[in-house]
């Protein structure tokens, strides 16, 4: 029995250090928690809440030469367009062109059966020869009658009649020559030639068919595309700018694709139409293009961009910086202490992604181009600068 009591006492003695160690650990953890909470509360009380800086992207207002363009939707037109059609009636014997072929002026395109026209020409020539022989005999008779009349062996009446016969034969010969010319023209029309340089289109009549001058359907069409023109439309409010540009000299026009992104060809402005379309309040203009590489095709829709002016050393900002508000046009400007402030501005024309600023900004001002929606007046900002935009290029 004493042995059991001694073992129990020894077990309790071993447990006492373990309990003390656990209590020490719990106390240390509690002290650390209390100290951390107190420090946190102290810091919160000492540090007042501030306005967070707004991240924005800025660009610098710079001066540069800015070309001013006017752009309108236009249509490519051939410089010369003609339907190749028969001018005489007959059977189409030959078609001597390939569809889509580039031809020169005077090239033979087709032939109509020439035999009826050759026969008419031969007949006219024979008639002239007959009348010419009769005229020779009549002139000899007139000469004899005139001689006898001088000797009083012939009456003046017979002389006058012979003179009238000679004149009649001369008129007949003139008519014969006209008939010969007409027959020759008809024969020439049997050979159809290109009236101009250009490109022929799809063949619409095959050899063997009878063609007539009155046919509505042509054999093919011919279009001169080198050079070609573009007819485009601008608002009537641009009329003054275009006229002033023409007074200064040649106005360069660039034809771009339908998306307005890819330049196709460069030409010059030919003319302004002689009236304004009152229904749409627009003006029509025509520009000429050499089109040596056939980059412009008749009937194609293009964007025509006319260079009407160049502003020298104009102050510009990216168009993304321009904002509209209740007070008008403004821009967010980042000050020297990195705060944002709205500033009213007056703007001029825009070219590409740049807009001319007439007043309200100075060269070197930093304007916000992204992040506007979070801005307030005098709000702190964190600004990242975008690379400067390349200068606008003149029309190519």
C-alpha positions in Angstrom: 0.0 0.0 0.0 2.7 2.6 0.9 4.4 1.6 -2.4 1.3 2.6 -4.4 1.1 6.0 -2.6 4.7 6.8 -3.3 4.2 6.1 -7.1 1.2 8.4 -7.2 3.1 11.2 -5.5 6.0 10.8 -7.9 3.5 11.0 -10.9 2.0 14.2 -9.6 5.5 15.8 -9.2 6.3 14.9 -12.8 3.1 16.6 -14.1 3.7 19.9 -12.3 6.5 21.1 -14.7 4.4 20.2 -17.7 1.5 22.3 -16.5 3.7 25.2 -15.7 5.2 25.1 -19.2 1.8 25.1 -20.8 0.6 28.1 -18.7 3.8 30.0 -19.7 3.1 29.4 -23.4 -0.5 30.5 -23.1 0.5 33.6 -21.2 3.1 34.5 -23.8 0.6 34.1 -26.7 -1.9 36.3 -24.9 0.7 39.0 -24.2 1.6 39.0 -27.9 -2.0 39.2 -29.1 -2.7 42.1 -26.6 0.4 43.9 -27.7 -0.4 43.5 -31.4 -3.9 44.7 -31.0 -2.9 47.6 -29.0 -0.3 48.6 -31.6 -2.8 48.3 -34.4 -5.3 50.4 -32.6 -2.7 52.9 -31.8 -1.6 53.1 -35.5 -5.2 53.5 -36.7 -5.8 56.3 -34.4 -2.7 58.1 -35.3 -2.9 57.7 -39.2 -5.9 59.5 -40.7 -7.5 58.0 -43.9 -6.2 59.7 -47.2 -7.5 59.8 -50.9 -5.9 57.0 -53.0 -3.9 58.1 -56.0 -5.7 57.4 -59.4 -3.6 55.7 -62.0 -3.8 57.6 -65.3 -2.1 57.7 -68.7 -0.9 61.1 -69.9 0.5 62.6 -73.1 2.4 65.9 -73.5 0.9 68.7 -75.6 3.4 69.4 -78.4 3.8 71.7 -81.4 4.1 70.3 -84.9 3.1 70.8 -88.5 -0.4 69.4 -89.0 -1.9 68.6 -92.4 -5.6 69.4 -92.6 -7.6 66.8 -94.6 -11.2 66.7 -95.9 -12.4 63.2 -96.5 -15.5 62.1 -98.5 -16.9 58.9 -100.0 -16.2 58.6 -103.7 -16.6 56.4 -106.7 -13.9 55.5 -109.3 -14.8 56.4 -112.8 -13.0 55.6 -116.1 -11.5 58.6 -117.9 -13.1 57.4 -121.1 -15.9 54.9 -121.5 -17.5 53.8 -124.7 -19.7 50.9 -125.9 -18.2 49.0 -128.8 -21.2 48.7 -131.1 -21.8 48.0 -134.8 -22.4 51.0 -137.0 -23.7 49.0 -139.9 -25.9 46.0 -140.3 -24.4 42.6 -141.1 -23.0 39.3 -139.9 -20.3 39.5 -137.2 -17.5 37.5 -138.8 -14.6 37.8 -136.3 -13.9 39.0 -132.8 -10.3 39.8 -132.5 -9.9 40.8 -128.9 -9.6 38.8 -125.7 -11.9 39.7 -122.8 -10.1 42.0 -120.4 -7.4 42.8 -122.9 -5.6 46.1 -122.8 -5.8 47.6 -126.3 -4.4 50.7 -128.1 -6.3 53.2 -130.2 -6.8 51.9 -133.7 -6.5 48.2 -132.8 -9.0 46.0 -134.8 -11.6 44.6 -132.4 -14.1 42.9 -134.7 -15.1 42.5 -138.3 -18.5 42.4 -140.0 -19.0 40.7 -143.4 -17.7 43.4 -145.8 -19.0 42.0 -149.1 -22.3 44.0 -149.4 -20.4 47.2 -148.6 -17.6 46.4 -151.1 -20.2 45.8 -153.8 -21.9 49.1 -153.0 -18.5 50.9 -153.3 -17.7 49.2 -156.6 -21.1 50.2 -158.0 -20.6 53.8 -156.9 -17.1 53.8 -158.6 -18.6 52.4 -161.8 -21.3 55.0 -161.9 -18.8 57.8 -161.5 -16.6 56.4 -164.3 -19.7 56.3 -166.5 -20.7 59.9 -165.8 -17.1 61.0 -166.2 -17.0 59.5 -169.7 -20.3 61.1 -170.6 -19.0 64.4 -169.3 -16.0 64.3 -171.6 -18.2 63.8 -174.6 -20.6 66.6 -173.5 -17.7 69.0 -173.0 -16.5 68.3 -176.5 -20.0 68.9 -177.9 -20.1 72.1 -176.0 -16.8 73.3 -177.4 -17.9 72.5 -181.0 -21.3 74.2 -180.5 -19.6 77.3 -179.1 -17.2 77.5 -182.1 -20.1 77.1 -184.6 -22.1 79.7 -182.7 -19.3 82.3 -183.2 -19.5 81.6 -186.9 -23.3 81.8 -186.9 -23.6 78.2 -187.8 -25.3 77.2 -184.5 -28.0 78.9 -182.4 -27.3 80.2 -179.0 -30.2 78.1 -177.7 -28.3 74.9 -178.6 -25.2 76.2 -177.0 -27.0 76.9 -173.8 -28.6 73.5 -173.8 -25.3 71.8 -174.3 -23.8 74.0 -171.4 -26.6 72.8 -169.1 -26.0 69.2 -170.0 -22.3 69.6 -169.1 -23.2 71.2 -165.7 -25.7 68.4 -165.1 -23.1 65.7 -165.7 -20.6 67.5 -163.4 -23.2 67.5 -160.6 -23.8 63.8 -161.3 -20.1 63.2 -160.8 -20.1 65.1 -157.6 -23.1 62.9 -156.4 -21.2 59.8 -157.5 -18.2 60.9 -155.5 -20.4 61.4 -152.5 -21.9 57.9 -153.0 -18.4 56.5 -153.2 -17.4 58.2 -150.0 -20.6 56.9 -148.3 -19.9 53.4 -149.5 -16.3 53.6 -148.4 -17.4 54.7 -145.0 -19.9 51.8 -144.7 -17.0 49.5 -145.7 -14.7 51.0 -143.1 -17.4 50.6 -140.5 -17.4 46.8 -141.2 -14.0 46.8 -139.4 -14.5 47.8 -135.8 -11.5 49.5 -134.2 -10.7 50.8 -130.7 -11.5 54.5 -130.5 -9.1 54.9 -127.6 -6.6 53.2 -125.5 -8.2 51.2 -122.7 -9.3 47.8 -121.4 -12.1 45.9 -123.1 -14.7 44.1 -121.0 -16.8 40.9 -121.4 -17.8 39.9 -124.9 -21.6 40.1 -125.3 -22.0 39.1 -128.9 -20.4 36.0 -130.5 -19.2 35.7 -134.1 -21.9 34.4 -136.5 -24.6 36.6 -135.1 -26.2 39.4 -137.1 -25.5 42.8 -135.6 -27.3 46.0 -136.4 -26.6 49.6 -135.8 -29.8 49.9 -133.8 -29.0 47.1 -131.4 -29.2 48.1 -127.7 -26.7 45.5 -126.7 -23.1 46.4 -127.6 -20.4 43.9 -128.6 -18.3 44.9 -125.6 -17.3 48.0 -123.7 -14.0 49.9 -123.6 -12.8 51.9 -120.6 -9.7 54.0 -120.3 -8.4 53.6 -116.7 -5.0 55.1 -117.0 -5.7 57.8 -116.0 -9.0 57.6 -114.2 -11.0 59.9 -112.0 -12.7 59.8 -108.6 -15.9 61.7 -108.0 -16.5 62.3 -104.2 -18.8 64.2 -102.0 -18.1 66.7 -99.2 -20.4 68.8 -97.0 -21.2 72.1 -98.5 -19.7 73.8 -95.4 -16.3 72.7 -96.7 -16.7 74.6 -100.0 -14.8 77.7 -98.8 -11.8 75.7 -97.6 -11.6 73.8 -100.9 -11.9 76.9 -103.0 -9.2 78.7 -101.0 -6.9 75.6 -101.3 -7.4 75.7 -105.1 -6.4 79.4 -105.2 -3.2 78.6 -103.5 -2.2 75.9 -106.0 -2.6 72.2 -106.7 -4.7 70.3 -104.2 -3.4 66.8 -103.5 -6.0 64.0 -103.2 -5.3 60.5 -101.8 -7.6 57.6 -102.6 -7.9 55.1 -99.7 -9.7 51.8 -99.4 -13.3 51.6 -98.1 -12.0 51.3 -94.5 -9.9 54.4 -94.9 -6.8 52.7 -93.8 -4.8 51.7 -97.0 -3.7 54.4 -99.5 -4.3 53.2 -103.0 -3.2 56.1 -105.2 -2.4 59.8 -105.1 -3.7 62.4 -107.6 -4.9 66.0 -107.8 -8.2 67.8 -107.5 -9.6 68.7 -111.0 -12.7 70.6 -110.3 -15.6 71.5 -108.0 -19.1 70.9 -109.4 -20.9 74.0 -110.5 -23.7 73.7 -107.9 -24.5 72.5 -104.4 -26.9 69.6 -104.1 -29.6 71.3 -102.0 -31.3 68.1 -101.1 -28.2 66.8 -99.3 -26.3 70.1 -98.8 -23.2 68.5 -100.3 -20.8 69.4 -103.1 -19.3 67.0 -105.7 -15.6 67.1 -106.6 -13.6 65.3 -109.2 -9.9 64.2 -108.8 -7.6 62.9 -111.4 -5.3 59.9 -110.8 -2.6 58.5 -113.1 -3.5 54.9 -111.9 -0.5 53.4 -113.6 -0.7 50.2 -111.5 -4.5 49.9 -111.9 -4.9 50.1 -108.1 -8.2 52.0 -108.8 -11.0 50.1 -110.6 -14.0 51.7 -112.3 -17.1 51.5 -110.0 -15.0 51.0 -106.9 -16.0 52.8 -103.7 -13.1 54.7 -102.1 -12.4 57.4 -99.5 -11.0 60.5 -101.1 -8.8 62.6 -98.8 -8.0 66.1 -99.9 -5.1 68.0 -98.4 -6.5 71.5 -98.1 -4.1 73.2 -95.7 -1.1 72.6 -93.4 -1.1 74.3 -89.9 2.5 75.2 -89.0 3.7 74.7 -85.4 0.2 74.0 -84.2 -0.3 72.9 -80.5 -1.7 69.3 -80.6 -2.9 66.7 -78.1 -4.2 63.2 -78.7 -7.9 63.2 -79.5 -8.5 60.9 -76.6 -7.7 63.8 -74.2 -10.6 65.9 -75.5 -13.7 65.7 -73.1 -17.1 67.2 -73.3 -19.0 68.5 -70.2 -21.8 70.8 -69.2 -19.4 73.8 -69.5 -18.1 72.8 -72.9 -14.9 71.2 -74.1 -12.2 70.5 -71.5 -9.2 68.3 -70.8 -7.8 66.9 -67.6 -4.4 68.4 -66.9 -1.8 66.8 -64.5 -0.1 69.6 -62.5 3.4 69.7 -61.2 2.4 68.2 -57.8 0.7 65.2 -59.6 -2.9 66.3 -59.1 -5.6 66.5 -61.8 -7.5 69.6 -62.7 -10.1 70.1 -65.5 -9.2 72.9 -67.9 -11.5 74.5 -70.5 -10.0 74.5 -74.0 -10.9 75.6 -77.5 -10.1 73.1 -80.2 -9.5 73.2 -84.0 -9.5 70.5 -86.7 -8.6 66.9 -86.0 -6.2 64.8 -88.1 -5.8 61.2 -87.4 -5.6 60.7 -83.6 -4.4 64.3 -83.0 -6.5 67.4 -82.4 -5.3 71.0 -82.6 -5.8 73.0 -79.5 -6.5 76.7 -80.2 -6.4 77.9 -76.5 -6.4 76.7 -72.9 -3.2 74.6 -73.0 0.5 75.4 -73.2 3.3 73.4 -74.8 4.5 70.8 -72.4 1.2 70.4 -70.4 0.5 66.8 -69.5 -3.1 65.8 -70.4 -4.9 62.6 -69.4 -5.7 60.3 -72.3 -6.9 57.2 -70.2 -8.4 56.9 -66.7 -10.7 59.9 -66.9 -13.7 58.2 -65.3 -12.1 58.1 -61.8 -10.8 61.6 -61.8 -12.0 64.5 -59.5 -10.7 68.0 -59.2 -7.3 68.1 -57.3 -7.3 64.3 -57.0 -3.8 62.8 -56.7 -2.7 60.7 -59.7 -0.1 58.3 -60.6 0.8 59.2 -64.2 2.4 57.0 -66.8 3.5 58.7 -70.0 2.6 57.4 -73.4 5.2 57.8 -76.3 4.5 60.8 -78.4 2.4 60.2 -81.5 4.3 60.3 -84.8 3.7 63.5 -86.8 0.9 63.2 -89.3 2.1 62.3 -92.8 1.2 64.2 -95.9 -0.9 62.2 -98.4 1.1 59.6 -100.2 
